[in-house]
Amino acid sequence: MGTRPFTRRRFVAGCAGAGAVLACTGVGASEVFAQGGHIGADAQPANEQIHSICQGCSNACGFTAYKVDGSLGKLIGDATNPHARGMLCARGYGYAQSIASDDAIDRPLRRMPDGRFEPISWQEAYGEIANRLEAVLSTEGPEAVALVTDGTSPTASAYGQRFMERLGSANVFVDDVVTNVSKAAGFAQVIGTGSYETDIAEAKAVLLIDTSYADVCAPDLVAALQAARRAGASITAIDPRLGTIASFSDSWLAVNPGTELALLLAVCNELIRTDRYDKAFVAANASGFDEWARAIDGFTARWAADITGVESYRIESLAAELAAAAPRVAIQYGNGTMAADAYANSGETARVVCLLNMLLGTWGADGSARLPFDYSAASFAKVMPTVAKEGVILGSALSSNSGPLGRPFGGSMATAIELMGRGAIDALFVLDADIAYDYASMNVAGALSTADLVVCAAPRMTATAQLADFVLPLCWYLQSATLPVFDQGPAPSVSIASPVIEVASRDAGPLPIDRIISELAVACDLGDAFDFTLDEAAGRQLAVVGASLDAVREEGTIALGNVPTQRAWATPSGKIQCASAACAQAGLSAVPVWSPPLAVSNIREVIEYDRNFGQHDVIEAVLDEERGHSAPEMKLRLISGQQSVIGPRGYDVAELATIAEKYHLDSIWINAQVAALLGIENGDEVGIHNDLASYKGRAFVTQRIAPSAVYLPGFFGHVDDERQDASGAGIDPALFCEPVVREAYGTLCTQEACVNLWKEGE
């Protein structure tokens, strides 16, 4: 099997433009393999194939790139990969086309005094960055230097962390808009780890919570839900919007946005009140249970009904259903590592999710909740240990202040932006993260302007790159290799990315992140920290789990042997913590209780007014008018999310935009009852507005959204003139939100906003 990558020019020629990868993924691809190849997961093309992984999201689905005469024919998900299951999602195919983007950067750029950028050589870029970094270190020390990644690239995270440790700074932050810092921190306070796996395929009952916020149909999740449905499992969605994944459900609880916590607390209360929880499991594994049970005693189904908009009998029925199916209950909170930092109370919701698993006795059972595999022995930091620069003590007040609970994935970038605004950070390195776009509600431009040095490594001219002092061109994912990705699927396995397309010039063009960091370290006199190649580091990691680099590249995904799970209840108490001392110290309740969202709709008041007014007689109507009585102004909760097709990394190519339009993925979703109140019909032009932003778009009138909510797709629209791919296609929903950073968790609340809705022309 050949592994020689092909060039970007041959990719474009072979694909006949940006749309060919999509065109080559269906049955029509047969003509591409007319030389004897076959279609499907067992394809045997006439020429070469290269195994790699998609880096469009944290699922990291493994795929095979098939080439014919040196040109890319198609990508097909690897059947042996636990996430791909022989397929890729639409976003995965779309992301492959980003290599042909007109927005690509092909050489380093330096900002001039007048604000323009000029191209410079790599040597000039490294030298000037090193000099300016040294000036910051000599005057302010390493605590004034920070670095951020989006948390999804193992290479960017590992190399960035090592670079910072060698400087002596612990200020490594993660883009918490992309990665679930609140969710991970909430889980960690209860079970001692930031994640767990759901065994949906073997479950008797499945609970999908807020999966529409990251409505990405990962092939493995789709396959698991299909298997559960075939086996007769009940599937319930708790979500303000019935999204693509939640459409697998046979019951939908359309909660008011931000009230999921109330519903789950009521379910837990019902299980305890009716004595239908697993008392033996709780007695053996929990600490602080009696304190929590007393604290939630008043959170009944009737109490939750008023808050959530879900009838009390449905909440009670859900509790009974879960109790009957226990312990084979799979509770999926969000989609993978996405979708749980949306609300101010998301971290508390995560804590209750873990405690609901406890009440049902699901931990460790088939068809339920499983602690993740423990790959720590094979981690980059373990096999490639480093020490801080001589004479520097590793540590920083900044990182400890980035959210006391928000540390499982690194400090929260939202808090870091606030710190930068106060002048606490003088040098910032941004690795493949677009913080200026992701945190549009915060004054990122103002925060970055306080720094003496901002360096952005990105494949395209992002909103953040436009604010940087230096822009370093980063390879697209098809052009670079990665460190191993250890999978948390049904069984332990590992995969790795290999370059599929050659970089035209390894000296003048874009470079992979490992080379950028290593070469920058040399310029900063820290080269001894990177005296190895990426392949050498990957080989050491793989050797720990009994695999080899050659074998992984040859087979795509390697099943591993007996990898242990993470230690059960790695908490300070050694048990499932119903009460957390860390939460209490951070100013939260020690036990998770009701915490209301920051924004609340008044739609029920408006609807009741409309109904009651219709029952008034003429005299009452006249009296109301004389008293100046009028309908209250309607406020709806604005929610957004990643689409099955459109995402944050450049999936917004022509073919995917067409799909989005066809299936109303680019529209403003409005509940049919609310639309009728306002005289809005499907396809009408409507507007949404609050004190921060306004937007006009096409209405999609549907019963698949709660009456209190209006949905605006996230990441579809870019208002940035430098971005050509989706210019004018929409607006960033974050612009409607106040820049509220969640206390203790340190994360930005991206879903806490209300808007007014109207029909255009009225």
N, C-alpha and C positions, 0 to 999 in steps of 0.2 A: 504494500500500500504506500503510495507516495504522500509526502507531506510538504512538498515545495509549494509555498504560497505563490499567488499570482498578483500582478500589479493592479493598482487602482485603474489604470488606463484599460487593461484587459478586462477588468470587472465591468466597467461602463460599456465597453464595446460588446462584451458578451451578453450583457443584460439589456442592451439597447435603451439605456436610460434608467431612471429611478424606479420605474414600475415593474421591472422584469422579474425581480425576486418573487413578488406576489403572483405574477403571471405564470411563473414556473413552479408553483406549489400545488397546483391541482392536476386533474387528469390531462389537461392540455399540455402538460410538460412532456408528454411522450415523444413529441417530435425533437425535443432537445436531446433525448437519449436514443436517437434513431440508430446510433452505432451499436446498439446491442444492450443498452441499459434497461432497467425495469423501474416502475413507479412504486412508491410505498416505502415502508420502513426497511424492507429487504432489498432495496435497490442495489443493483450492481452496475454502476456506470462504466462506460468504456475507458474512462481516464481516471484521474486522481480523486481522492476524497480526503478531507481533513476533519478530524473531530475537534470541536471547540464547545464553548458555552456562550449562551446569550447573556449579555450584561445589561439588558434593558430594565431589569428589576432584580430584587433580591432572590427570586426563585432560582436564577442561574440555570435555566433549562439547557441540557446538553443537546447538541445538534451535530449533524454531519453536513459539511459543505461539499457539494458535488460539482466537479469541474468537467467540462468537455472542451478539448483542445485548448486548455489553459484558461478558459473563461468560466465564470461562475454560472452554473445552470440553475441550481436551487439549493435551499436549505431544508432539511427534514429533521425533526426532533428524533433523538436516539431512543429506541424502544427500551434500552436498558437503563436509561436515566430515570430516576424515580419521580422527577418533576415533569419531564417532557412526555413520557409514556408514548413516544413515537410521533409527537406532534409539537408544533409551536403555536402560540397564540397570534392573533392578527398584529398585535403590537410588536411581537418578536420579529415577524416578517418585515414590518414597516421600519423597525429600527435598523435592520440590515441595509436599508437604502440610504441611511444618513451619510454613508461614505461619499455619496455623490452630491452632497449639499453644496450650494453656492456660497454658504456662509463659512465654509471651512477656512481655518487659518493655516498658512503654509510656512510661516517663519516667525521668529520672535519679534515682538513689537515693544517699543519704548514710548512712553508718553512724553510729548514735548511740552515746553512751557505754555504754549498756546492751546493745549488740550488735544492736539492731533497726535496720532500715532505714526511712528516711522519704523520701518523694518531694520533690524540689526542682526548680527550674527549670534550664534549660540555662545561663542566665547565672550563677546561683548556683554551679552545678557547676564551670563553667570558672573563675570567680573564685577559689573556694576551692582548687581543684587548683593553679592558678597560684601562689597565695600559698604553699602548702605546698611546691611544687617550688622556688620561689625560696629558701625557707629551707634546703632541702637543698643547693642549688647554692652558696649563700653560705657554708655551714659545711663541706661535704664536697667540693664541686666536682663537675664533670660526670661524673667517673669513678665517682661513687656513684649514677648514674642508669642504668637499663637498660630495654630494651623487648624484648618477645617477640611473634612471630606464629607461626602454624602453618605458614608457608611455602608455602601453596597459593594465597593471594589476591594477585594482582599489585598491587592497589591498597594493601592493608594493608602489604605489604612495602615498596613504593616510598615511600609517604607516611610510614610509620614510620621508615624509614631517613633520610629527609630531615629529619624533625623532630629525630631524635637528632643528626645531623650539625650542624644549626643550633645545638643546645645545646653541641656540642663533645664529645660522647660517641660512642665506637665500640662501645658495649655493646649491640649488636643480636644477639639470640639467636633460634634457631628451635626449635620443638617437635620434637625429634629422634625422638619416639615416632611422629610422623606422617610426617616426612620423613627420607629415608635419609642421614643424615650420615656414618655409617661406610662405607656403600657408595660414596657420592660421594667421600669422602676416599681410600678405597682405589683407586678408579678413577684419581683425580687423580695419585696417586703413580706410577702406571704409564704412563698415556697423556696426562696433563696436562689432562684435563677430567673433570667429575664424572658424566658420563653418556655413553651411546652408544645408537644405535638398532639394532634387529634387523630384518632383512629376511626375516621368517619365510615369507611367501608364496612366495618364490622359492628357498627353501632345499631341499637334498637331505636334510639331517639337522637336527633341531631338538632342543635341549637346554633343558628347563624346570627351573630350579633354585629351589626354595622358593617356588613360586607360590601355594601354599595358605595362606601366612601372610597374604597380602592376596588372598583368593579372590574377586576382583571381576571379573566377566566384562565387561570393556570391549569394546564392540562391534567395535572395530578389531582387537583381539587375537583375538577369536573368529573373525572373518572371515579373518584371516591363517592361523590354524590350520586352518580348514576348507579353505582353498585349498591349504595344504601337504599335507593328507591326500588331497585329490583328485588332487594331482600325484604321489602315491606316496612322499612324504618319510617317513623314519623319525622318530618323535617319542618322545623318552625323557624321563621325569620323574625327577628326583632330589629326593626329598621324604619326610619322615617320614609324611605323610598324602597320600592321593590325593584332592585336592580337585577342585573343579569344572573349573578350567582344565586341570589335569593329566589329567583324564579323556579329553582328546583324544589322549593318548599311547598308543602300542602297546607300550611297555615302561616298567615302573615299578621303580626301584631304591629300595626302602623303607629309607633310611638311618636309623640312630639319630640323634635330634636333636642338632645341633651338630657332626656328623661329616662334613658335606658337604665341608669343606676336605680331609679325609683322602682321600676318594674322588677329588676333582679332582687332588690332588697325585699320586696313583697313576696316574691317566690320563696326566698330563703326563710322569711318569717312564717309563711304558710307551711313549709316543710317542718319547721321546728314546732309550731303551734299544734299541728295535727300529729306530731310524733312519728313522722314518716321519713326521718333522716337516719343515716347509718350511725347509730349511737356507738357501736363497738369501734368503728373506724375513727370516729371523732375522739373517743376516749384514749385511743392508742396513739394518735398522731397529732392532736391539736393542743395548742396552748392559748389561753385567754378566751376560750369558747363561751363560758358563762357570762363574762363581761360583754362580749359582743351580742349574745342572745338577748340580754337585758336591754342593750342599747337599741336594738331594732324591733323591740316588742310592739311599738306603735305603728310600724310600717306595714299595715295590712293591705290586702288587695283593694279594699274600698278607698283607702288613703291614696294608693298609687293610681287608681282609676282617674281621680280628679287631676292628677299631675300629668299622667302619660297620655290620656285620651283613650286608653284601652279599657274596656269594660271589666269590672271586677271578676265576673264569673269566668272570663277567659284567662285571667291571671291564675285563678284558683285551679282551673282545668289544666293549665300548663304545669303547675306544681305537681298535680296528681299524675299527669302523664310522665313526667320525668322520674317521679318516685317509682312508678310501676316498671319503667325501663331500666332503672339503676341496677348494677353499676355501668351498664353498657350505654352510656350517654356521652356524646361527643359535643363539646361546647367550643365553637370556633368564634373567637373574638377578633373581628377584622379579618383581613386577608393576608396571611403570612406576617411579615414584619411591617405591614403598612396599615394605616387607618385607625389609630387609636389615640391620637393627640388632638383630636378635633375640638373637644369641649373642655371647659374648665374643670369638669369633674371626671375626665377620662381615666386618670390614674386611680381614682377611687372605684370606678367601675371595674377596672382590671383586678383590683384587690377582691371585689365581691365575686367576680368570675371564678377566681381560684377557690374562694370559700364555698361557692355553690358546688364546685367539683368535690370539695371535702364532704359536704353534707350528703352528697349522693354516693360517696365512697368510690369514686371513679378512678382515683389516682392509681396507675399501674395496671388497671384491668383492660382486657381486650375490649375494643369498641369504645374506648373512652379517652382518658388523658394520660400521656406518657411524658416523663421527663426527657429532655434531649440527651443525645449521646455526648459523652465526654471526650472531646478531641483535644483537650488542653495540652496533652503530652506532645502532640504533633503541631502545636501552634508555632507560628513564625517566631514569636518572642521567646518561646522555650528552646527551640532548636538553634536560634541565632541570637543568643543573649548579648546585650550591650550594656555599657555603663555610661554615665553622664560624663561630660567633658571634665577633665582633671580640675579639681578645685571647686567644682560647682555641685551643690546639693540639689538633687532632683526634687522639685516641689514648687507649688505656686498657690498663692491665695486666690488667684483668678479661678483656677479649675475647681477648687473646693467651694467657691461661691457660685458655680454655674448651675446650681440646683442640687441641694443636699441629697435628693433621692434620684436625681437624673444621671447616674454614673454608670449603669451597665454597659452602655455603648460609647461613653465619653461624655464630656460636658455638653450642655445644650447651647447651640449657636444663637438662639434667641437671647439668652442671657449675655453671651459674648458681645452681641451687637450693642446691648445696653451699656456694657462695660467700655466698649470702644467709644461710644458717644461721650463718655466721661473722660476720655483720654487715657484709659488704663492700658491700652494695647497700642504699641507704636509700630509693630511689624506683623503683618498677617499674610499667611500663605493659604491660598484657596485651591484645593485639588479637585477638579472636576465636580464642583458644586456651584450652583448659580444662586447664591444667597440673596443677591439684589432682587431677583425675581421671586424666589420662594418667600421672602420676607417683605413683600411689597408694602405691607401695612406699617412697617417700621422705617425709620429714616436711615436706610442703609448708606445712602450716598453721604449723608452728613456724618455718620459714624466712621466710614472709611476715610473721609477727608481729614480726620484727626490723626491718622497714622502717618508715619514718615515713610513707610514702605508697604505697598500692597502688591503681591505677586499672584497672578491667576493662571493656572494651567488648565486649558480647556481646548476641545477640538474645534470650537466655533466661537464667534465673537458674541458671547453671552452678555446679559445685562451687567453681570459682575465684572467681566473682562473690560467693559467700557469704562469702569470706574478705577481700574488698576493702574499702577505705575509701570508694570511689566506684564505682558501677556506671553505665555509660553505655549506654543502649539502642541497639543496632545493628540496622539494617535486615536483614530476611531477604534471601537472595540474589535472590529474585524482585522485590524492591523497589529494587534498586540497579544502577547501571552500574559498569563496571570499566575499567581501562586495558586496552589490547590484550593478547591472549594469542597469542604467536607459536608455531605448532605445529611439533613435531619429528616429523612424519609422513613418508610416502614422498617428499613434495614440500613445499617451503616454502609456508605459508599463514598467515593471521591471522584471528582472530575476536574478538568483543567482546561483553560482556554489556550489555544494555539493560534498563531497568526494565519489568517486565511488569505489576506491580501498584503502584498509587499508595500512598504513605504518607498516612494519613488527615490528619495535621497536620504540616506541615514545621517547626513551631516547638515543639510540645509532645511529639510522638511520637518514635519511633526515627528515627535519621539514618544515612545511609551513612558509611562510614569516612572517605572523603575530606573530607567536611564536618566531621566530628568533629575530625579532626587539624588541619584548617585553622583552625577556630574556636578550638580550644585554643591553637594557635600565636599567634593574635592576642591572646588573654588573657595569654599569656606574653611579650608584646612581641616576638614573632618572626614577625609577620604578613607581613613582606616576603619570607619564604621560600616563601609560598604565595599570591603575587599573580597567580594564574592559576586557571582552572577545570579540572575534570577533562576536559572535552571539548577544551579548548585543549591540554592535555598529550597526550591521546590523538591529537589531530590531528597534532601535531609528530612523534610516534613513527611514525605511519602514513605521513607524508609521506616519511620517510627510505627506506621500502621501496616507494615509488610507489603507495600506496593512499590513499584518503580516508575520513574518518569516515562520511560519508553513504553511500558505496558499501558499506562493511562492514555498516552497519546495514540497508541495503536488501537485501543478498544473503546476509548471515549469515556466510559464510566466503569469503574472497578468496584465490585462488591468487596467489602472488607470483612474481616473475621469478627472475633468476639470483642467488639468495642463496648466498654461499659457505659451505662447511663450516668448522668451527673448524680452526685451523691444526694440521696433523698433528704430534703429539708435542710439545705445548707444555710440555715438561718442562725442568728445568735442563740436562739432557744433550742435549736436542733429539732424543731417541730414546725408544723404548719402554724403560722402566726396569725391568729385572729386579731391580736393586738400587737402593734409595732411601736417600740420605744423610739425608733428613728422618726417615724411619722409624728409622734407627739413632740419630739424635740424640734421638728421642722415647722411646728405651728398647726399641724393637722390633728384631727381626732385620732387617738391611738387605735380605735377600731373604726372600720369604714361605716359611715352612716350617710344619710342624705345630704348632699351638697347640691344646691340648685344651679342650673346653668345661668350664665350672665345675661343672656338675651331671651325674652319670652314673647311669644306671639299673643295677640288679642283676638284671634280669629273667632273663638267661641263667642265672645261678646258681640262681634259683628254679625255672626250668623243668627244668634238668638234675637238680636235687634230686628233683623230682617223678617224672621218668622213671626215675632210678636207684632210687628207693625202690620203685617198682612192680616192679622186677626182683629185689628182695631176697627171700630165703626167710624163713620164720617166725623162725628162730634169729637171723638178722641183724637183723630188725626188733626183736626183743626186746632184743638187745644195744644197738642204737641208743637204745632207750627208756631202758635202764639207764644209759647214758652221758649221758643228758639231751640227746641230739641232737634238734633240731627244725628245721623249715623256716625259712629266713631270712625276715625281714620284707621284703615286696616294696616296692621303690621304683621308681616309674615317672617318666619325664621328662614334666613338664607342658608342653604346647605350646598355643598359642592363635592367634587370627588374626581378621582382618576377614572377615565372611561376604559372600556374593554379594548378600544381602538387607539384613542389618543392619550398620550402620556407626557411626562415632563422632559424627556431626553431628546426629542427631535423625531418623534414618530409622525409628526404632522405633515406628511407628504401627500401629494394629490390624491392617490388611490384611497388612503385612509380617510382623508377629508370627505371624499365622496361617500364612503361607507357611513361615516358619521352623519352626513346629511340625510341619507336614505333612511336610517333607523332613528332619526330624531336625536342623535347624540350631541348635536350642536345647538339644541333648542332649550328654551326655558321651560322646565316642567312645572305645570300648575294643576292642582287638584280640580277635578271636574265640578265639584260642588262650589268651590270658590270661583271658578271660571264662570259658572252660571250666574252667580251673584253679580259679577262685574260685566256680564255680557260678552265674555271672551270666547271665541271659538277656535278650534284647532287650526293652526297656521296663521292666526292673526299676529300682527306686530304689536308687541307689548313692551312696556318699560318697567324697570325696577330702579329704585332710588332710595338713598338715605343721605345723611349729611356729608358722607365721605365720597360717594361715587354714584354714577348713573350709567345705565346701559339699556339699549334697545335691541330686541331680538325676536325671533319667531316663537310663538307659543306652541307647546305640546301639551294638550289637555288630556289628562289621564286620571284613572282611579289608582294608579300605582304610586302615589305620593300622599303623605298625610296632609290633611287640610291646612295645618298650621305651617307647612313648609313650602318654599319655592326653591327649585333646584337649578343651579347654573353650573354647567360643566367646568371642571377645573382643568387647567393646563392647555385647553384647546386654543384659547386666544392669547396673542401677544401684542401688546401695545408698543413694543420696541421697534423703532424704525430700522434698526440695524439687523433685525431678524426678518428674513424674507419669507421663510417657509409658511408662516401662519399670520403674516401681517394683516391686521384688519379683520381677522376671523373671529375675534371675541374679546373678552376682557378678563383679567385675572380676578377671581372672586375675592381674593385676599384684600383687594383695594376697598372693599366695603366694611372691613373689620377694623376695630380699634386695635392698636398693638398691645394686647394684654398678654403678659408673660405669666404663666401659672406659678403661683407661690409654691415653693418647695421643689416642684418638679422642674421648674425653669424652662418650660416649653411654651411656644407661642400658640395661643388659642385661635385657630384658623376658621372656626365655624360659629363664633359667637357674634352674630350680627342679625339685625332685623332690617327689612326693606319694605317700602311701599310699592304696590303693584298697580298698574293702570293699563288700559287699552289705548293704543295710540289713536289720535284723532278725536278723543273724547275728553 
